[in-house]
Amino acid sequence: MPYHGTICDLCGFRFAKKEFMSTVPVTKRGAEMMKEELLRLKTKDRPSVINAIAEARAQGDLSENAEYDAAKERQSFIEGRIAELEGKLSAAQVIDPAVLDAEGRVVFASTVDLEDLESGQKVTYQIVGEDEADLKHMKISVTSPIARALIGKYAGDVVEVNAPSGVREYEVLEVRYV
């Protein structure tokens, strides 16, 4: 029976059309990190800034009160971040790489071992959502040039990546779902 849906160019997953339009792929760990930040913002940062505003108000004239202005600016940032995280979590399609079965294909949340064909240097990346990307921890955004080139490939495939330094070629050594 033919599949009637959409294959995401970014992550390689199949979605029903309605689901495809309203979800954003996030790894299980990424969703946990967003939930932890949201909890901290709501239970610690928000009450702290409310207290700071109350203390600044108690000092009198608000028109020349730098503490009040700073606390209000901080409150605005916190409320904006809370709204942003709630929106992202509500639209998140949480993907646990440990339960993926993509038959060796590079997809969102997979971990990929690569070899730079010019230098012979080996590197390992996990393909994650934009908010989770952290090159220090070898996590690259699904929208990055290298991730876009890797999606859909298998071990043994060679990919060309248009990098700022020019075209680079990598061989996919192994694809893991961890």
N, C-alpha and C positions, 0 to 999 in steps of 0.2 A: 504494500500500500504506500503510495507516495506521501512524502512529508509536506504538509502545508504550513510553513512557518518561515522564519528568517534565520539565516546564519549570520552571526555577528562577525564583521570583518576584523574587529579588534580582538575579541577573545576566542573566536572559533566555536562558540556554543550555538546550539539551535534553540530558538525561542519562538513561542507563539507570537504572532504579530503584536497583539496588545501588550504582552509581557515585555517584548523587545523594546517597545517605545518607552516603557515606564521604569525600567530597572537599570541599575548600575552594578557591574560585577565587583565584588569585594571578597577577599579571602576571609576565612574564618577568623584568623588572627587579626586582620585589619578591622573587622566588625567588633571584635572584643576590645581592641584599642580605642575605637570610637566610643563604645559604650562606657569604658572606664573614664575617658575624658569627659563625657557628658555627665556622668555621675559626680565627678570631682567639681565640675563647673556648677552644678545645681546644689551640691551639699556643702561645698567649702568656699569657692570663689564668690558665688552670688551672695550668700549671707555676709561674707567679709566686706564686700563692696557696699552693701546696704548699711552696715555698721559705720563704714567710713563716711558715707554720705550723711548719716545722722549726726556723727561727730562734727563734720564740717558745718552743717546747718546750725549746730549749737554755738558755733563761734560767732554768729551774727551775720553781718552784711555779706550776702552771697555774691554781689556784683564784683567784689574785689577779692574773692576767696579762691586762691589757687588750689587748695586742697579739695574744695567742693568741685571745681571744674575737672580736676584730675580724676576724682572718684566717679563723676558722672560719665566721663569719657571711658573709663575702665568698665563701668556698668554697661555702656552701649556696646563695647567690644564683647563682653561676656554674653549678653543677650543675643547679639548677632551670631556668635559662635554656637550657642545653644540651638538657635533656630537652624543654622547650617547643618549641624550634626544630626538633629532630629530629621531634617529633610533627607539627608544622605542615608540615614539608617532606614527610613521608611521606604526608600527607593532601592535599597540594597538587595542584590541577589547574592546571598552568602554562599561561597563555594569553598568546600573543604577539600584541599588537594589530596588528602589521604584516601578519599573515597572516589576520586576520579577514575574513570576507565575510558581513556581516550585512545586506547590501542597504540600507545607509543607516539602519538601525535602531540606536537607542542600546542598547548591551549593555555588559557588564562589559569594562573595559579601553579602551573607546572614549573619544575626546576630543570634548567637546561645547562648541560656541560658543553662548552664550545672550545674550539681551537682556532686562533687567528692564523690563517694560512700563510700570511706574510712573515710574521714574527715567530710563530710556533707557540706563542703564549696561550696557556689554557686558563679559562675563566668559567665561573658558574654563576648563573643568574636565576632568580625566581621572578616570574612575570606577575605583577600585582597591579592593583588599582592606583590611580593617580595620587590619592592621599596617602598611600602606603609606601610609595617609592622612596628608597633610601639607598643610594649607591654605596655608602659605607658598609651597609649590610648586604650588598649585592642583590638588592630588590629593585627591579626596573619597572617603570610604568608601562602598562599595556599600550599606551599611545606613543611610546618612544620609537625612534626609527628602528632600533635593533629588535625590539619586541614585535613590531609590525612585520618585519621581515621574517621573523621566526614562526609566527602563528601558522599552524597547518603543516609545518615541516616535521620530518622524522629523523632519527639517528642515521647518519651517513649522508644526509643532504648537505649541500653547500649553499649558503645564502650570501647575497650581496647586500651590504648595508651602506646607505648614503649617510656618512658621518660628516661632521663639520670639517674634518681633516681630509675628506675625500672618500672614495668608495673603498670599503673594507670587505674582505671575504672571510667567512667563518664556516667551519665544518661543525655540524651538530654531532657531538660524540655520544651523548646519552640524554634521554628525556625521562625524568622521574616525577612522581606525584607524591611528595612528602610534605 
